[in-house]
Amino acid sequence: MKKIIFLFLSFFISVFIVNAQKGINFFSMYAAGGKMLMNVDSSAKNVFYANVFPNQPHTSFSFLPEVHQVNIQIYFRKTDNVQNYRYTILENNKPIVVNKSINEAQLKEVDRGDEEIFRSTSFGTFPVKDKIITIITYDIQKPQDVYTTVFYGKSIPRAKIAAIGKRFIVEGGVDYKYIVDPKNKTDLILNEKDDELTIVKVKSDIDYIYAISIKDKQTGNIFFNSTVWQYGGHINEAREFSPYVKIDKSVFKKSGDYEIVIQPLIKWTGCRDCDFSPKDIEKYVSRYTLSITLEEENYTKKELLIYTLIVAFSIGLAFLTILYFIKKRNKKQLIENEQQKNIAKLQLNSIRSQLNPHFLFNALSGIQNLMNKNQIDNANKYLSKFARLTRNVLDDKELISLSQEKTLLDDYLQMEQLRFGFKYEINHSENLDLANIEIPSMLLQPFVENAVKHGISQKATDGKIIITFIKQANDLVLTVTDNGNGFDTEKKNNGLGLLLSDSRIALLNSIYKENRFTLDIQSSTNGTKISLALTDWL
């Protein structure tokens, strides 16, 4: 008995729920497009109402996937001539009312709260589940303006491509080649004779709601979009014209994968009680991959500019990178060279610090020698010259002018003349600017001192020293010649002054790498000539 009661209650509740679902909610009204309004089931969700399309400006489309019944009303403004309106109602494209006028007696005034009173009447309640209810209205005074309102209770069919064709140029015209019933991925080669693609869609009752687009799968950019389907020239098995679109080949700029997307232009967010997820929406979207191979690549001016900029940027970046490492290497080399130069300068200073005491010691020996010979006047003169010479020698300048070098040598030779009585000359080329040409300080003094001490010191008044400053092209040549007894140039010289001078010239060559210092010594029983050439010094 309990089981019977339970089954009865379950049956009663089920019937109640079904009836409740089918009951119209007249408190919630939807715009259906144009002059149409609608009410739907109380529990219906996902009511996508009043969709319009660019290619059908007078058509409104309401997608009602969960609606069982729909009540449809039409409303008029008070200025509308209702008697001129006619309507036709279709169910699944079959007429149930044809070209009927509006029953004005059934019009009721409706206050919509916007200070305007409308008049409205109902076309009735229609079962719409798995059906299409279409209402066509027009004003007999404007028969060219026909308005269509579609209440779509079926599932929107997913679009399918029937064929993909390419047009190519032949002698005397054009021809076509089609790939029928293409797969999800289609390979297509386009050569210079191909000029156009055609995409044919499987025909449906609502072709106008679909849009087709093509995007580059690599970049995601959509470069073709159309809502206009053409008819004629393509006939299906039912002998009906199939919709198609034409695409100029030039839209494909490079080889690669492209995606064809065909989808209904439904406002998926423009509904009440929506619970459609992206996954639900994707059920209505068709996607095909078109793998294009272009035998001749085409690029837009923008793409060429971008590619040019990329290449220029890459070259510039590579150049800057190379320049950076070259500069880094050069900087390191400069630092190392500077360090070597500084070390060489320190060594030069060290040599000069050895030359100065050597010179001073020899000069003091000369004073002592004069005093021992009781040549007091000459000793005083020697001492006077020595004082000025000492100031110049101890001056810590790296470079001095030729004029200063000549004065230093004059002072030294005049000082030594008091001891030995020799003769000397200091000559120079007329085109040498002695005041503005600089050389390393005390460059010739050790060689002159050696000529006095080891060359003509024993010859007294017969001794002679000649010093010359000569310009040879861009070279400066300094010579010291004496008429002494000479020496064997092959033997190692133990004189401190000459040893230090050799070391000094080697260090000068490490500092002035572009200006070579070359020393040449020629000696015989008739005298000695020392030449020091400063390459490209002038």
C-alpha positions in Angstrom: 0.0 0.0 0.0 2.8 2.4 0.9 4.6 1.7 -2.4 1.4 2.5 -4.3 1.0 5.8 -2.4 4.7 6.7 -3.0 4.4 6.0 -6.8 1.2 8.1 -6.9 2.9 11.0 -5.2 5.9 10.8 -7.4 3.7 10.8 -10.5 1.8 13.7 -9.2 4.9 15.7 -8.4 6.4 14.9 -11.9 3.2 16.1 -13.6 3.2 19.2 -11.5 6.8 20.1 -12.3 6.2 19.5 -16.0 3.2 21.7 -16.0 5.1 24.3 -14.0 7.9 24.3 -16.6 5.4 24.7 -19.4 3.6 27.5 -17.6 4.2 31.0 -19.1 5.7 33.6 -16.9 3.8 36.8 -17.9 5.6 38.9 -15.3 9.0 38.7 -17.2 8.9 40.0 -20.7 11.6 39.9 -23.4 12.2 42.0 -26.4 12.0 39.8 -29.5 13.0 42.4 -32.0 11.1 45.0 -34.0 7.6 45.4 -32.7 7.6 41.9 -31.0 7.7 41.0 -27.3 7.6 37.6 -25.8 7.0 35.7 -22.5 8.5 32.2 -22.0 8.4 29.3 -19.5 8.7 30.2 -15.9 11.8 28.0 -15.4 13.5 28.7 -18.7 17.1 29.7 -18.8 19.5 30.9 -21.5 17.1 33.0 -23.4 19.1 34.7 -26.1 16.7 37.3 -27.4 16.6 39.9 -30.2 19.8 39.0 -32.0 20.3 41.0 -35.3 22.8 40.4 -38.1 24.6 42.7 -40.5 23.5 40.8 -43.6 19.8 40.7 -42.5 19.0 44.1 -41.0 15.2 43.4 -40.8 15.5 40.0 -39.2 15.5 39.4 -35.4 16.5 36.0 -34.0 15.8 34.7 -30.5 17.6 31.5 -29.6 15.5 29.5 -27.1 17.3 26.2 -26.4 15.4 25.5 -23.0 12.0 27.1 -23.8 8.9 24.9 -24.2 6.3 27.5 -25.0 6.5 31.1 -26.0 3.7 33.7 -25.9 4.3 36.4 -28.6 2.8 39.9 -28.7 3.0 42.8 -31.0 2.8 46.4 -29.9 2.0 49.6 -31.8 2.5 53.3 -31.1 -0.6 55.4 -31.2 0.7 57.0 -34.4 0.9 53.6 -36.2 -1.8 52.8 -38.7 -2.6 49.3 -37.4 -5.1 48.6 -40.2 -2.2 48.6 -42.7 -0.2 45.8 -41.0 -0.2 42.3 -42.2 1.4 39.2 -40.6 2.2 35.6 -41.5 3.1 32.9 -39.0 5.3 29.9 -40.0 6.0 26.8 -37.9 9.1 24.9 -39.2 8.9 27.0 -42.3 5.3 25.9 -43.0 2.6 28.6 -42.9 -0.1 28.4 -40.2 -1.4 32.0 -40.7 -0.9 33.8 -44.0 -1.1 37.5 -44.7 -3.6 38.2 -41.9 -4.5 41.7 -40.7 -4.4 42.8 -37.1 -7.6 42.5 -35.1 -7.9 46.0 -33.8 -10.7 45.0 -31.4 -8.2 42.9 -29.5 -5.7 45.7 -29.0 -5.2 46.7 -25.3 -3.5 49.8 -24.0 -0.2 49.1 -22.2 1.6 51.6 -20.0 5.4 50.8 -20.2 6.2 53.6 -17.7 7.9 55.9 -20.2 5.0 58.4 -20.6 3.9 56.8 -23.8 0.9 54.5 -24.1 1.2 51.6 -26.5 -1.4 49.3 -27.9 -0.7 45.6 -27.9 -2.2 42.2 -28.9 -1.1 38.6 -28.6 -0.5 36.2 -31.5 -1.0 33.4 -29.0 1.1 30.8 -27.2 3.2 28.5 -29.4 5.0 25.3 -28.5 8.6 26.0 -29.6 10.7 23.2 -28.2 12.5 21.6 -31.2 10.6 24.0 -33.5 11.1 27.2 -35.4 8.3 29.8 -35.1 8.7 32.6 -37.6 6.5 35.7 -37.8 6.7 38.0 -40.8 5.1 41.5 -40.7 4.9 44.4 -43.1 3.0 47.6 -43.7 1.1 47.6 -47.0 2.1 51.2 -47.5 5.8 50.0 -47.4 5.7 46.6 -48.9 9.5 46.6 -49.5 10.1 46.7 -45.7 9.4 43.2 -44.6 10.3 42.3 -40.9 11.1 38.8 -39.8 11.1 37.6 -36.2 12.4 34.1 -35.6 11.9 32.1 -32.3 14.4 29.3 -32.6 13.8 26.4 -30.2 16.1 23.9 -32.0 19.8 23.3 -31.4 21.8 25.6 -33.7 23.6 23.3 -36.2 27.3 23.4 -36.2 28.5 24.8 -39.5 30.3 22.4 -41.9 32.4 23.2 -44.9 31.3 21.3 -48.0 34.2 22.2 -50.2 37.3 24.4 -50.5 38.2 25.5 -54.0 40.8 27.6 -55.7 40.5 29.6 -58.9 43.4 29.7 -61.3 44.0 31.4 -64.6 43.9 29.3 -67.8 44.1 30.3 -71.4 41.0 32.2 -72.3 39.7 32.6 -68.7 39.7 30.8 -65.3 39.0 27.4 -63.9 38.4 25.9 -60.5 39.7 23.0 -58.5 37.9 21.8 -55.3 38.6 19.7 -52.3 35.3 18.2 -51.3 34.3 17.5 -47.7 37.7 18.7 -46.3 39.1 17.3 -43.1 40.0 19.3 -40.1 43.4 20.1 -41.7 43.8 20.7 -45.4 47.0 21.3 -47.3 46.8 23.8 -50.1 49.5 25.0 -52.5 49.0 28.4 -54.2 51.1 29.4 -57.1 51.3 32.5 -59.2 48.3 31.5 -61.4 46.0 31.0 -58.5 44.1 34.2 -57.6 41.1 33.3 -55.4 39.8 30.8 -52.8 36.1 29.7 -52.4 34.8 28.3 -49.2 31.4 26.5 -49.6 29.3 25.9 -46.5 26.7 23.1 -46.1 23.3 24.8 -46.5 21.0 25.4 -43.4 17.8 27.3 -42.8 19.7 30.0 -40.9 22.8 30.6 -42.9 22.5 34.4 -42.2 23.4 33.9 -38.5 26.9 32.6 -39.3 30.1 34.6 -39.7 33.3 33.3 -41.2 36.8 34.5 -40.2 40.4 33.5 -41.0 43.3 34.0 -38.6 47.0 33.4 -38.7 47.6 30.6 -36.2 51.1 31.8 -35.5 50.2 35.4 -34.6 46.6 35.0 -33.7 45.7 38.0 -35.9 42.3 37.8 -37.8 42.8 39.2 -41.3 39.6 38.1 -43.0 36.0 38.4 -41.7 32.7 38.1 -43.5 29.0 37.7 -42.7 27.8 37.8 -46.4 27.2 34.4 -48.0 26.6 34.3 -51.7 24.4 31.8 -53.5 24.5 30.5 -57.1 27.0 28.3 -58.9 27.2 25.7 -56.1 24.4 23.2 -55.8 24.1 20.5 -53.2 22.6 17.0 -53.6 19.1 18.3 -52.9 19.6 20.6 -55.9 19.7 23.6 -53.6 22.1 26.5 -53.8 24.8 26.3 -51.2 26.2 29.4 -49.5 29.8 30.4 -50.2 32.3 33.2 -49.7 35.2 34.2 -52.0 38.6 35.2 -50.6 41.3 36.9 -52.6 44.6 35.0 -52.5 46.5 38.2 -51.6 45.2 38.0 -48.0 47.7 35.2 -47.5 51.0 37.0 -47.1 53.2 34.0 -46.2 53.2 30.2 -46.0 51.9 28.7 -42.8 48.9 27.4 -40.9 45.7 29.4 -40.9 42.4 28.7 -39.0 39.0 29.0 -40.6 36.4 29.8 -37.9 32.6 29.6 -38.7 30.3 30.5 -35.8 26.8 31.9 -35.1 26.7 35.6 -34.3 24.7 35.1 -31.1 25.2 37.6 -28.3 26.1 34.9 -25.8 26.3 37.4 -23.0 23.1 39.2 -24.0 20.6 36.9 -22.3 18.8 36.4 -19.0 19.7 33.7 -16.5 22.7 32.7 -18.6 24.8 29.8 -17.5 26.6 29.2 -20.8 30.3 28.4 -20.3 33.0 28.9 -23.0 32.9 25.2 -23.4 29.2 25.3 -24.2 29.7 28.0 -26.7 32.5 26.1 -28.4 29.9 23.4 -29.3 28.5 25.8 -31.9 31.9 26.8 -33.4 33.5 25.1 -36.4 37.3 25.2 -36.8 39.3 24.1 -39.8 43.1 24.4 -40.3 44.3 25.4 -43.7 48.0 24.8 -44.3 49.0 27.2 -47.1 52.2 26.9 -49.1 52.8 30.0 -51.2 55.2 29.5 -54.1 55.7 33.2 -54.2 55.6 35.0 -50.8 53.9 38.3 -50.5 54.6 40.9 -47.9 52.8 44.1 -47.0 54.7 47.4 -46.7 54.2 47.2 -43.0 55.7 43.7 -42.8 58.6 44.7 -45.0 59.2 47.7 -42.7 59.0 45.5 -39.7 61.4 42.9 -41.2 63.8 45.7 -42.3 63.7 47.2 -38.8 64.3 43.7 -37.2 67.2 43.1 -39.5 68.6 46.6 -38.9 68.1 46.2 -35.2 69.8 42.8 -35.3 72.8 44.2 -37.3 72.9 47.2 -35.0 72.8 45.0 -31.9 75.5 42.8 -33.3 77.6 45.8 -34.2 77.1 47.4 -30.7 78.0 44.0 -29.1 81.2 43.7 -31.2 82.0 47.4 -30.5 81.5 46.8 -26.8 83.9 43.9 -26.7 86.4 45.8 -29.0 86.2 48.8 -26.7 86.5 46.5 -23.6 89.5 44.8 -25.2 91.0 48.1 -26.3 90.4 49.6 -22.8 92.2 46.6 -21.3 95.0 47.0 -23.8 95.2 50.8 -23.1 95.3 50.1 -19.4 98.1 47.5 -19.9 99.9 49.9 -22.3 99.5 52.7 -19.8 100.8 50.5 -17.0 103.8 49.5 -19.2 104.3 53.2 -20.1 104.1 54.1 -16.4 106.6 51.4 -15.6 108.8 52.6 -18.4 108.6 56.2 -17.1 109.5 55.0 -13.6 112.4 53.2 -15.0 113.4 56.3 -17.0 113.2 58.4 -13.9 115.3 55.7 -12.2 117.9 56.0 -15.0 117.8 59.8 -14.8 118.2 59.7 -11.1 121.4 57.6 -11.8 122.6 60.0 -14.6 122.2 63.1 -12.5 124.5 62.0 -9.6 126.9 60.5 -12.3 127.0 63.9 -14.0 127.3 65.9 -10.8 130.1 63.6 -9.5 132.1 64.1 -12.7 131.5 67.9 -12.5 132.7 68.1 -8.9 135.7 66.1 -9.9 136.4 68.7 -12.5 136.2 71.5 -10.0 138.5 69.6 -7.6 141.0 69.1 -10.5 141.1 72.8 -11.2 141.6 73.7 -7.6 144.4 71.1 -7.2 146.1 72.8 -10.2 145.7 76.1 -8.4 143.6 77.5 -11.3 141.3 79.4 -8.9 139.9 81.8 -11.5 138.9 78.9 -13.8 137.6 77.0 -10.8 135.3 80.0 -10.0 134.1 80.3 -13.6 133.6 76.5 -13.6 131.6 76.7 -10.4 129.4 79.5 -11.8 128.6 77.5 -14.9 128.1 74.4 -12.7 125.4 76.2 -10.6 123.2 77.1 -13.6 123.8 73.7 -15.1 122.9 71.9 -11.9 119.5 73.8 -11.8 118.7 72.6 -15.3 119.9 69.0 -14.7 117.9 68.7 -11.4 114.7 70.1 -13.0 112.4 67.0 -13.3 111.1 67.7 -16.7 110.5 64.7 -19.1 110.8 66.9 -22.2 112.7 70.0 -22.9 113.0 72.1 -26.1 116.0 71.9 -28.4 116.8 75.4 -27.4 117.0 74.3 -23.7 119.1 71.3 -24.7 121.5 73.6 -26.6 121.9 75.9 -23.6 122.5 72.9 -21.3 125.2 71.5 -23.7 126.7 75.0 -24.1 127.0 75.4 -20.3 128.5 71.9 -19.9 131.1 72.3 -22.8 132.1 75.8 -21.7 132.6 74.4 -18.2 134.8 71.6 -19.5 136.7 73.9 -21.8 138.1 75.5 -18.6 139.8 72.2 -17.8 140.8 70.9 -21.2 140.9 73.8 -23.6 139.2 72.0 -26.6 137.1 73.7 -29.2 133.4 72.9 -29.9 130.5 73.8 -32.2 126.8 73.4 -31.9 125.1 73.7 -35.3 121.5 73.1 -36.5 119.4 73.1 -39.7 118.0 76.5 -40.5 114.5 75.1 -40.8 114.4 73.8 -37.3 112.3 75.7 -34.8 114.5 75.1 -31.7 112.1 76.7 -29.3 109.1 74.6 -30.2 110.6 71.2 -30.8 111.0 69.1 -27.7 113.1 66.0 -27.0 113.7 64.0 -23.8 115.8 65.9 -21.4 119.5 65.2 -21.1 119.3 63.0 -24.2 122.7 64.0 -25.6 124.6 65.0 -22.4 125.9 61.5 -21.6 127.3 61.2 -25.2 128.9 64.7 -25.1 130.4 63.9 -21.7 131.8 60.7 -23.1 133.3 62.6 -26.0 135.0 65.0 -23.6 136.2 62.4 -21.1 137.3 59.6 -23.4 137.7 61.4 -26.7 139.5 64.8 -26.6 140.6 65.2 -22.9 144.2 64.3 -23.9 144.4 66.5 -26.9 144.0 69.8 -25.1 143.6 72.7 -27.6 143.7 70.3 -30.6 140.5 68.6 -29.5 137.3 69.4 -31.1 133.6 68.4 -30.6 130.9 69.2 -33.1 127.2 68.8 -32.2 124.5 69.1 -34.9 120.6 69.1 -34.9 119.6 68.1 -38.4 116.1 67.8 -40.0 115.8 64.9 -42.5 112.2 64.9 -43.9 110.1 64.1 -40.7 113.1 62.8 -38.8 115.2 64.6 -36.3 118.9 63.5 -36.3 121.2 64.5 -33.4 125.0 63.9 -33.8 128.0 64.2 -31.6 131.4 64.1 -33.4 134.8 64.3 -31.8 138.4 63.9 -33.2 139.7 61.7 -30.4 141.5 58.4 -30.7 138.3 56.4 -30.9 137.4 53.0 -29.4 136.4 49.5 -30.4 132.6 49.6 -30.9 132.5 45.7 -30.8 133.8 45.6 -27.2 131.3 46.1 -24.4 131.5 49.6 -23.0 131.7 49.7 -19.2 131.1 53.4 -18.9 128.1 54.1 -16.7 126.8 57.0 -18.8 126.7 55.1 -22.1 125.2 52.0 -20.4 122.4 54.1 -18.8 121.9 55.8 -22.2 121.4 52.5 -24.0 118.8 51.5 -21.4 117.2 54.8 -21.6 116.8 54.6 -25.4 115.3 51.1 -25.1 112.7 52.5 -22.6 112.0 55.5 -24.8 111.2 53.1 -27.7 108.7 51.3 -25.5 106.9 54.6 -24.7 107.1 56.4 -28.1 106.2 53.3 -30.2 105.3 55.5 -33.2 108.7 57.4 -33.0 111.6 55.0 -33.1 114.9 56.1 -31.4 117.9 54.7 -33.3 121.4 55.0 -32.0 124.4 54.5 -34.4 128.1 54.7 -33.2 131.0 54.9 -35.7 134.5 55.1 -34.2 138.1 55.0 -35.6 141.5 56.3 -34.8 140.5 59.6 -36.3 137.5 60.1 -34.0 134.0 59.0 -33.1 130.6 60.0 -34.4 127.4 59.2 -32.5 124.1 59.6 -34.4 120.7 59.5 -32.7 117.7 59.5 -35.0 114.2 60.3 -33.8 111.9 58.8 -36.5 108.8 60.9 -37.5 109.5 63.2 -34.6 108.9 66.4 -36.6 
